[in-house]
Amino acid sequence: MNPNKERLIEIFRSNVKGRIPDISGRNIRHDGRRGHWLEERFGVSANADNHADILGYELKNETTSGKTTFGDWSTNEYIFKIPPYNSLFSGSTASEKQNAFCQMFGKPNEAKNGRFSWSGSPIPKIWQYNSFGQIMVIEENLDIVIYCSFSQDLRYNKFEIIPPQLQHDEIQIARWYGVANPLLSRRGKTLKDKLEDKFNDLGWFTCTTDSIGAYDKICFGSPITFENWINLVDSGIVYFDSGMYEGNKRPYSQWRADNSYWNSLITDCHQ
């Protein structure tokens, strides 16, 4: 066993095992509160960098939602940010144009007073058109792209929503660079870099709880390469779970897989 894994097991046994997280007073959702508590017990400081959390391992919290996140990885290109179509989106700031994007390609939430979001049913599954005319594909260069085709858009009022310049097929609305950034330093890192910086060092680990919510085991998974990950996207096991909504400048671009898949990756557990 490598010494870094041994050290994590020691930390788990001394700081985590048998404890039920105290999440009172933490102003975030339930799973997030538990995750922050666990990070604190392992000495992981809150940060936004894209590297493995501790000793070469990425820490993934056990969730109650049924799905676990690889990362919040926004696109390199959004239609409302770059030419030739960015001028079609109203607003003078990026966040205002993002609001216009949600209104054009998303749907209103009646429970939120009609607030538009690009989340839920407007988000396409891989290789499938949805009723909003959107489809996600993996291109030959391993970029992931979402296209919108007007002929596939089933919304009754699409002529009122979509401007004439976009009333065509295969309009690119979002692109993630897979393995190469054609603009070098501009527009951010590739998915390969984001994935492998976190998961392709020594691997990842999670801590499981018993029936009363006390942590009882620490479990490890092997490193994950981009080649394996993109194949999981191709098969639909890994999916894009957008949380973009009108009025919030953060795009919330989560890439996730169901917990059952994460559990299948576990190689060893320790009490």
C-alpha positions as CSV (number, residue, x, y, z in Angstrom):
1,M,0.0,0.0,0.0
2,N,1.4,3.4,-0.9
3,P,2.1,5.8,2.0
4,N,-0.3,8.4,0.9
5,K,-3.2,5.9,1.1
6,E,-2.0,4.7,4.5
7,R,-2.0,8.3,5.7
8,L,-5.5,8.9,4.5
9,I,-6.7,5.8,6.3
10,E,-5.0,7.0,9.5
11,I,-6.7,10.4,9.2
12,F,-10.1,8.7,8.7
13,R,-9.7,6.5,11.7
14,S,-8.6,9.3,14.0
15,N,-10.8,12.2,12.7
16,V,-13.8,10.7,10.9
17,K,-14.7,7.2,11.8
18,G,-17.7,6.8,14.1
19,R,-18.7,10.5,13.8
20,I,-21.9,11.9,12.6
21,P,-21.3,15.3,10.8
22,D,-22.3,18.4,12.7
23,I,-23.8,20.4,9.9
24,S,-25.8,22.9,11.9
25,G,-25.3,26.5,11.0
26,R,-23.9,25.8,7.5
27,N,-25.7,27.8,4.9
28,I,-25.6,25.4,2.0
29,R,-27.7,22.4,0.9
30,H,-27.5,19.1,2.9
31,D,-25.0,17.2,0.8
32,G,-22.8,20.3,0.5
33,R,-22.8,20.8,4.3
34,R,-21.7,17.2,4.8
35,G,-19.1,17.5,2.2
36,H,-17.6,20.6,3.7
37,W,-17.5,18.9,7.1
38,L,-15.7,15.9,5.7
39,E,-13.2,18.1,3.9
40,E,-12.4,19.9,7.1
41,R,-11.8,16.6,8.9
42,F,-9.2,15.7,6.3
43,G,-7.7,19.1,6.4
44,V,-8.8,20.0,2.8
45,S,-9.1,23.8,2.6
46,A,-11.9,25.3,0.4
47,N,-10.4,26.3,-2.9
48,A,-11.4,26.5,-6.6
49,D,-8.3,25.0,-8.1
50,N,-8.5,21.9,-10.3
51,H,-6.1,19.5,-8.6
52,A,-6.6,16.5,-6.4
53,D,-7.8,17.4,-3.0
54,I,-5.2,15.7,-0.7
55,L,-2.1,13.6,-1.1
56,G,-2.8,12.9,-4.7
57,Y,-6.4,11.7,-4.2
58,E,-9.7,13.4,-5.0
59,L,-12.3,13.3,-2.2
60,K,-15.8,12.6,-3.2
61,N,-18.6,13.0,-0.6
62,E,-21.3,10.3,-0.2
63,T,-24.4,12.0,-1.6
64,T,-28.1,11.5,-0.9
65,S,-29.1,12.7,-4.4
66,G,-28.2,9.5,-6.1
67,K,-25.5,11.1,-8.3
68,T,-22.0,12.3,-7.7
69,T,-20.1,15.1,-9.6
70,F,-16.8,14.9,-11.4
71,G,-16.6,18.6,-11.6
72,D,-18.3,21.9,-12.4
73,W,-16.7,22.4,-15.8
74,S,-18.2,25.2,-17.9
75,T,-17.9,25.3,-21.6
76,N,-15.1,26.9,-23.5
77,E,-17.5,28.4,-26.0
78,Y,-21.1,29.7,-25.5
79,I,-23.0,31.1,-28.4
80,F,-23.9,34.2,-26.4
81,K,-20.2,35.0,-25.7
82,I,-18.5,34.8,-29.0
83,P,-19.1,35.9,-32.7
84,P,-20.9,35.6,-34.9
85,Y,-24.1,35.3,-32.9
86,N,-23.3,37.0,-29.6
87,S,-24.9,40.2,-30.8
88,L,-28.3,38.5,-31.0
89,F,-28.5,38.2,-27.3
90,S,-29.8,41.2,-25.5
91,G,-27.7,42.8,-22.7
92,S,-24.4,44.6,-22.3
93,T,-22.8,42.2,-19.9
94,A,-22.0,38.5,-20.1
95,S,-24.5,37.8,-17.3
96,E,-27.3,39.7,-19.1
97,K,-26.6,37.8,-22.3
98,Q,-26.6,34.6,-20.4
99,N,-30.1,35.5,-19.1
100,A,-31.2,36.0,-22.8
101,F,-29.7,32.6,-23.6
102,C,-31.8,31.0,-20.9
103,Q,-34.9,32.7,-22.3
104,M,-34.1,31.5,-25.8
105,F,-32.9,27.9,-25.2
106,G,-34.3,27.2,-21.8
107,K,-37.7,27.0,-20.2
108,P,-39.7,29.0,-17.6
109,N,-40.2,27.6,-14.1
110,E,-43.7,28.5,-12.9
111,A,-42.7,27.6,-9.3
112,K,-40.1,30.4,-9.6
113,N,-42.4,33.1,-11.0
114,G,-41.6,32.1,-14.6
115,R,-37.8,32.4,-14.1
116,F,-36.1,30.8,-17.1
117,S,-33.4,28.1,-16.7
118,W,-31.3,26.1,-19.1
119,S,-31.6,23.0,-17.0
120,G,-33.7,19.8,-16.8
121,S,-35.6,19.0,-20.0
122,P,-33.8,21.5,-22.3
123,I,-30.5,19.8,-21.6
124,P,-29.9,17.1,-24.2
125,K,-28.7,13.5,-23.6
126,I,-25.8,12.3,-25.7
127,W,-26.7,11.5,-29.4
128,Q,-30.4,12.4,-28.9
129,Y,-32.4,15.4,-29.9
130,N,-34.8,16.6,-27.3
131,S,-38.0,18.6,-27.7
132,F,-36.1,21.9,-27.6
133,G,-34.2,20.8,-30.8
134,Q,-30.9,20.3,-28.9
135,I,-28.5,17.4,-29.2
136,M,-25.1,16.6,-27.6
137,V,-22.4,15.0,-29.7
138,I,-18.7,14.0,-29.4
139,E,-16.8,15.2,-32.4
140,E,-13.8,13.5,-34.0
141,N,-11.3,15.7,-32.1
142,L,-13.1,14.7,-28.8
143,D,-14.7,18.1,-28.3
144,I,-18.2,17.8,-26.7
145,V,-20.7,20.0,-28.5
146,I,-24.3,20.9,-28.1
147,Y,-26.1,21.9,-31.3
148,C,-29.6,23.3,-31.8
149,S,-31.6,22.4,-34.9
150,F,-34.6,24.6,-35.6
151,S,-36.3,21.8,-37.5
152,Q,-36.1,19.6,-34.4
153,D,-37.4,22.2,-32.0
154,L,-41.0,21.2,-31.1
155,R,-41.9,24.3,-29.1
156,Y,-45.2,25.8,-30.4
157,N,-43.8,29.4,-30.2
158,K,-40.3,28.8,-31.5
159,F,-40.7,31.4,-34.3
160,E,-41.3,34.0,-31.6
161,I,-38.4,32.8,-29.4
162,I,-35.6,32.1,-31.9
163,P,-34.3,35.0,-34.1
164,P,-34.3,34.4,-37.9
165,Q,-30.5,34.2,-37.9
166,L,-30.7,31.1,-35.7
167,Q,-33.7,29.4,-37.4
168,H,-31.4,26.8,-39.0
169,D,-30.1,23.4,-38.2
170,E,-26.9,22.5,-36.3
171,I,-26.3,25.9,-34.7
172,Q,-23.6,25.4,-32.1
173,I,-24.7,26.7,-28.8
174,A,-22.0,25.2,-26.5
175,R,-18.6,23.6,-26.9
176,W,-16.1,22.0,-24.5
177,Y,-12.6,21.5,-25.8
178,G,-11.7,17.8,-25.4
179,V,-7.9,17.4,-25.6
180,A,-6.7,20.5,-27.4
181,N,-7.4,24.2,-27.0
182,P,-7.2,25.8,-30.4
183,L,-6.7,29.2,-28.9
184,L,-4.0,28.1,-26.4
185,S,-4.3,30.1,-23.2
186,R,-7.6,31.8,-24.1
187,R,-11.0,30.3,-23.1
188,G,-9.7,28.0,-20.5
189,K,-8.5,24.4,-20.0
190,T,-9.6,21.3,-21.8
191,L,-11.8,18.6,-20.4
192,K,-8.8,16.2,-20.4
193,D,-6.8,18.6,-18.2
194,K,-9.7,19.3,-15.9
195,L,-10.5,15.6,-15.5
196,E,-6.9,14.2,-15.2
197,D,-5.7,17.0,-12.9
198,K,-8.2,15.8,-10.4
199,F,-8.6,12.1,-10.9
200,N,-5.5,10.8,-12.7
201,D,-2.9,11.2,-10.0
202,L,-3.3,8.5,-7.4
203,G,-7.1,8.1,-7.7
204,W,-10.0,9.1,-5.5
205,F,-11.7,8.2,-2.3
206,T,-15.0,8.5,-0.4
207,C,-16.2,7.8,3.1
208,T,-19.4,5.8,3.6
209,T,-21.9,6.0,6.5
210,D,-23.8,3.4,8.4
211,S,-27.6,3.2,9.1
212,I,-27.5,6.0,11.7
213,G,-25.4,8.3,9.6
214,A,-22.0,7.8,11.2
215,Y,-19.0,7.3,9.0
216,D,-17.8,3.7,9.0
217,K,-15.5,3.1,6.0
218,I,-13.1,4.8,3.7
219,C,-13.1,3.5,0.2
220,F,-10.7,4.1,-2.7
221,G,-11.0,4.1,-6.5
222,S,-8.3,3.9,-9.2
223,P,-7.1,6.9,-11.3
224,I,-9.5,7.9,-14.1
225,T,-8.1,8.8,-17.5
226,F,-9.8,11.1,-20.1
227,E,-9.9,8.2,-22.5
228,N,-12.1,6.2,-20.1
229,W,-14.2,9.2,-19.1
230,I,-15.1,10.3,-22.7
231,N,-16.2,6.7,-23.4
232,L,-18.5,7.0,-20.4
233,V,-19.9,10.2,-21.9
234,D,-20.3,8.4,-25.2
235,S,-22.4,5.7,-23.5
236,G,-24.4,8.1,-21.4
237,I,-23.1,6.9,-18.1
238,V,-21.5,10.3,-17.5
239,Y,-23.8,13.2,-18.3
240,F,-24.0,17.0,-18.3
241,D,-26.3,18.3,-15.6
242,S,-26.7,22.0,-16.1
243,G,-28.0,24.3,-13.4
244,M,-27.9,27.6,-15.3
245,Y,-30.8,30.0,-14.5
246,E,-31.8,33.5,-15.2
247,G,-30.5,36.0,-12.7
248,N,-27.4,34.1,-11.6
249,K,-24.2,34.7,-13.5
250,R,-22.8,31.3,-12.5
251,P,-23.5,28.7,-15.3
252,Y,-23.4,25.6,-12.9
253,S,-22.0,23.1,-15.4
254,Q,-21.9,19.8,-13.5
255,W,-20.6,16.6,-15.1
256,R,-22.0,13.6,-13.1
257,A,-22.6,9.9,-12.9
258,D,-25.1,8.0,-10.8
259,N,-23.8,6.7,-7.5
260,S,-24.3,3.1,-8.6
261,Y,-21.5,3.7,-11.2
262,W,-19.2,5.3,-8.7
263,N,-19.7,2.4,-6.3
264,S,-18.7,0.0,-9.1
265,L,-15.3,1.8,-9.3
266,I,-14.4,1.1,-5.7
267,T,-11.3,-1.1,-5.4
268,D,-10.8,-1.4,-1.7
269,C,-12.4,-0.3,1.6
270,H,-11.0,0.1,5.1
271,Q,-12.7,0.4,8.5
